[in-house]
Amino acid sequence: MGLTNEQIQNKLTEKFGEQVTAFAEPYGMLTFEAPKDLNLKVLQFLFDDETLQFRFLTDLQAVHYPNDKGRELAVVYHLHNLVDNVRIRFKVFTDINTPDVFTATQLYSSANWMERETYDFFGVNFVGHPNLKRILNVDEMDYFPMRKEFPLEDQTRIDKDDEMFGRGGSSN
C-alpha cells in the first residue's frame, strides 16, 4: 500500500504540531500551509523523512491575494514523491510590504530559476538565493506585472473593438 494523504498529514502534525494548518484535499491533492519562517524546515522534513520522500520540486510559484491583509502573497510549492507517485501542495504566505521567504535552492536545485521567475513577476524576495535577479522581464522594470494591482489592459485603447472579444457590442 502506498503513501496516503492521511499518513502525510499525521507525520506533519506530529513533527510541527499546530504550526501546519489549513489541510485540504482539492482534487485529491493534499494541501496545507505553514508560517513562512518555517518553509525550509518543512521542506527539509518532507525531503528527508524516509516515509515521505518528497524529493522532487515539480513547481514553485506565487499567487497575489490583494484583499488578504498581511497575507497578500502566497508562495506555493508542488512536491512529488516519485517512489509512491504522490503529489502535495505546500503554501506559505507573506506580507506584500516584506515579501521575504527563505530560498529552497540548497535543497532543490530546480528552485533556482523558479524562484527567479517568481521574484520577477510577483516581487517575492527569496532570502539567500544565489542570483536573485529578473529572468524574463527587463532589468529596468520597476514593478511586478503579475500582481493584481495592475489592470489587465490599457483602458484608454481605441484600436480594438470590444465586440470582437465577446464584450459589449450591439443587442441584435
GURO-677838 format. One record per residue (C-alpha): residue number from 1; residue in one letter; x, y negated, z. Coordinates in steps of 0.25 Angstrom, whole numbers, plus 5000, padded with zeros to 4 digits. Each point is the difference from the previous one (the first is absolute). Last residue first. Layout:
+-----+----+------+------+------+
:   i : aa :   xx :   yy :   zz :
+-----+----+------+------+------+
: NUM :  a :    X :    Y :    Z :
...
+-----+----+------+------+------+
//
This chain:
+-----+----+------+------+------+
:   i : aa :   xx :   yy :   zz :
+-----+----+------+------+------+
: 172 :  n : 4884 : 4830 : 4870 :
: 171 :  s : 5004 : 4995 : 5014 :
: 170 :  s : 5012 : 4993 : 4996 :
: 169 :  g : 5014 : 5001 : 5006 :
: 168 :  g : 5005 : 5002 : 5014 :
: 167 :  r : 5011 : 5011 : 5002 :
: 166 :  g : 5002 : 5012 : 4992 :
: 165 :  f : 5014 : 4996 : 4995 :
: 164 :  m : 4996 : 4996 : 4986 :
: 163 :  e : 4989 : 4991 : 5007 :
: 162 :  d : 5010 : 4993 : 5007 :
: 161 :  d : 5005 : 4994 : 4987 :
: 160 :  k : 5015 : 4996 : 5001 :
: 159 :  d : 5009 : 4988 : 4996 :
: 158 :  i : 4993 : 4991 : 5011 :
: 157 :  r : 5009 : 5003 : 5012 :
: 156 :  t : 4997 : 4992 : 5012 :
: 155 :  q : 4997 : 5011 : 5009 :
: 154 :  d : 5014 : 5006 : 4999 :
: 153 :  e : 4999 : 5015 : 5003 :
: 152 :  l : 5001 : 5010 : 5011 :
: 151 :  p : 5000 : 4988 : 5010 :
: 150 :  f : 5011 : 5000 : 5011 :
: 149 :  e : 4998 : 5002 : 5014 :
: 148 :  k : 4998 : 5015 : 4998 :
: 147 :  r : 5014 : 5003 : 5001 :
: 146 :  m : 5005 : 5008 : 4987 :
: 145 :  p : 5008 : 4988 : 4995 :
: 144 :  f : 5010 : 4997 : 5011 :
: 143 :  y : 5004 : 4986 : 4999 :
: 142 :  d : 5013 : 4992 : 4998 :
: 141 :  m : 5004 : 5006 : 4986 :
: 140 :  e : 5014 : 4996 : 4997 :
: 139 :  d : 5005 : 5014 : 5001 :
: 138 :  v : 4991 : 5004 : 4988 :
: 137 :  n : 4991 : 5012 : 5003 :
: 136 :  l : 5003 : 5014 : 4998 :
: 135 :  i : 5011 : 5004 : 5010 :
: 134 :  r : 5000 : 4988 : 5010 :
: 133 :  k : 5010 : 5001 : 5011 :
: 132 :  l : 5002 : 5009 : 5012 :
: 131 :  n : 5014 : 5007 : 4998 :
: 130 :  p : 5004 : 5009 : 5011 :
: 129 :  h : 4987 : 4999 : 5008 :
: 128 :  g : 5002 : 4998 : 5015 :
: 127 :  v : 4987 : 4993 : 5002 :
: 126 :  f : 4990 : 5002 : 4989 :
: 125 :  n : 4994 : 4986 : 4998 :
: 124 :  v : 4986 : 5002 : 4994 :
: 123 :  g : 4998 : 4989 : 4990 :
: 122 :  f : 4988 : 5007 : 4993 :
: 121 :  f : 5005 : 5001 : 4985 :
: 120 :  d : 5015 : 4999 : 5001 :
: 119 :  y : 5001 : 5006 : 5014 :
: 118 :  t : 4991 : 5012 : 4996 :
: 117 :  e : 5009 : 5002 : 4987 :
: 116 :  r : 5012 : 4999 : 5009 :
: 115 :  e : 4994 : 5010 : 5010 :
: 114 :  m : 4997 : 5010 : 4988 :
: 113 :  w : 5014 : 4998 : 4994 :
: 112 :  n : 5007 : 5004 : 5013 :
: 111 :  a : 4989 : 5010 : 5006 :
: 110 :  s : 5005 : 5011 : 4990 :
: 109 :  s : 5012 : 5002 : 5009 :
: 108 :  y : 4991 : 5004 : 5011 :
: 107 :  l : 5006 : 5000 : 5015 :
: 106 :  q : 5010 : 4989 : 4999 :
: 105 :  t : 4991 : 4993 : 4990 :
: 104 :  a : 4988 : 4999 : 5010 :
: 103 :  t : 5002 : 4985 : 5002 :
: 102 :  f : 4994 : 4994 : 5013 :
: 101 :  v : 4988 : 4991 : 4998 :
: 100 :  d : 5000 : 4985 : 5001 :
:  99 :  p : 4989 : 4992 : 4994 :
:  98 :  t : 5000 : 4989 : 5011 :
:  97 :  n : 4990 : 4990 : 4994 :
:  96 :  i : 4992 : 5011 : 4993 :
:  95 :  d : 4998 : 5007 : 5014 :
:  94 :  t : 5003 : 5015 : 4998 :
:  93 :  f : 4993 : 5013 : 4999 :
:  92 :  v : 5006 : 5014 : 4999 :
:  91 :  k : 4993 : 5011 : 4992 :
:  90 :  f : 5003 : 5015 : 4999 :
:  89 :  r : 4994 : 5009 : 4989 :
:  88 :  i : 5001 : 5015 : 4999 :
:  87 :  r : 5003 : 5010 : 4990 :
:  86 :  v : 5001 : 5015 : 5002 :
:  85 :  n : 5006 : 5010 : 4990 :
:  84 :  d : 5005 : 5010 : 5011 :
:  83 :  v : 5014 : 5000 : 4996 :
:  82 :  l : 5000 : 4986 : 4993 :
:  81 :  n : 4995 : 4992 : 5012 :
:  80 :  h : 4996 : 4987 : 4993 :
:  79 :  l : 5000 : 4986 : 5005 :
:  78 :  h : 4992 : 4988 : 4996 :
:  77 :  y : 5005 : 4988 : 5007 :
:  76 :  v : 4991 : 4987 : 5001 :
:  75 :  v : 5005 : 4987 : 5005 :
:  74 :  a : 4988 : 4992 : 5004 :
:  73 :  l : 5000 : 4984 : 4999 :
:  72 :  e : 4989 : 4991 : 5007 :
:  71 :  r : 5001 : 5007 : 5014 :
:  70 :  g : 5001 : 4987 : 5008 :
:  69 :  k : 4986 : 4995 : 4995 :
:  68 :  d : 4993 : 5011 : 4991 :
:  67 :  n : 4994 : 4990 : 4990 :
:  66 :  p : 5011 : 5000 : 4990 :
:  65 :  y : 5001 : 5015 : 5000 :
:  64 :  h : 5012 : 5002 : 4990 :
:  63 :  v : 5005 : 5014 : 4997 :
:  62 :  a : 5014 : 5005 : 4999 :
:  61 :  q : 5007 : 5011 : 4993 :
:  60 :  l : 5008 : 5013 : 5003 :
:  59 :  d : 4999 : 5012 : 4991 :
:  58 :  t : 5003 : 5015 : 5000 :
:  57 :  l : 5010 : 5000 : 5011 :
:  56 :  f : 5005 : 5014 : 5001 :
:  55 :  r : 5005 : 5007 : 5013 :
:  54 :  f : 4987 : 5001 : 5008 :
:  53 :  q : 5005 : 5013 : 5007 :
:  52 :  l : 4988 : 5002 : 5009 :
:  51 :  t : 5004 : 5013 : 5007 :
:  50 :  e : 5015 : 4998 : 5001 :
:  49 :  d : 4998 : 4986 : 5005 :
:  48 :  d : 5011 : 4991 : 4994 :
:  47 :  f : 4992 : 4992 : 4989 :
:  46 :  l : 4987 : 4998 : 5008 :
:  45 :  f : 5009 : 4996 : 5012 :
:  44 :  q : 5009 : 4991 : 4992 :
:  43 :  l : 4987 : 4993 : 4993 :
:  42 :  v : 4994 : 4998 : 5014 :
:  41 :  k : 5013 : 4994 : 5006 :
:  40 :  l : 5002 : 4992 : 4988 :
:  39 :  n : 4986 : 4993 : 5000 :
:  38 :  l : 5000 : 4998 : 5015 :
:  37 :  d : 5002 : 4985 : 4999 :
:  36 :  k : 4989 : 4999 : 4990 :
:  35 :  p : 4990 : 5006 : 5010 :
:  34 :  a : 4993 : 5013 : 4996 :
:  33 :  e : 4990 : 5004 : 4990 :
:  32 :  f : 4993 : 5012 : 4995 :
:  31 :  t : 4995 : 5007 : 4987 :
:  30 :  l : 4999 : 5015 : 4998 :
:  29 :  m : 4996 : 5003 : 4985 :
:  28 :  g : 4987 : 5008 : 4999 :
:  27 :  y : 4993 : 4989 : 4990 :
:  26 :  p : 5001 : 4990 : 5012 :
:  25 :  e : 5005 : 5008 : 5012 :
:  24 :  a : 5000 : 4990 : 5012 :
:  23 :  f : 5009 : 4997 : 5012 :
:  22 :  a : 5000 : 4986 : 5004 :
:  21 :  t : 5011 : 5001 : 5011 :
:  20 :  v : 5014 : 5004 : 5003 :
:  19 :  q : 5005 : 4992 : 5012 :
:  18 :  e : 4990 : 5007 : 5009 :
:  17 :  g : 5009 : 5012 : 5002 :
:  16 :  f : 5013 : 5000 : 4991 :
:  15 :  k : 5005 : 5014 : 5001 :
:  14 :  e : 4988 : 5008 : 5004 :
:  13 :  t : 4991 : 4991 : 4991 :
:  12 :  l : 5009 : 5002 : 4988 :
:  11 :  k : 5000 : 5015 : 5002 :
:  10 :  n : 4985 : 5001 : 5002 :
:   9 :  q : 4998 : 4991 : 4988 :
:   8 :  i : 5009 : 5009 : 4991 :
:   7 :  q : 4993 : 5013 : 5006 :
:   6 :  e : 4986 : 4994 : 4997 :
:   5 :  n : 5004 : 4996 : 4986 :
:   4 :  t : 5004 : 5015 : 4997 :
:   3 :  l : 5014 : 5006 : 4997 :
:   2 :  g : 4998 : 5013 : 4992 :
:   1 :  m : 4995 : 5014 : 5004 :
+-----+----+------+------+------+
//
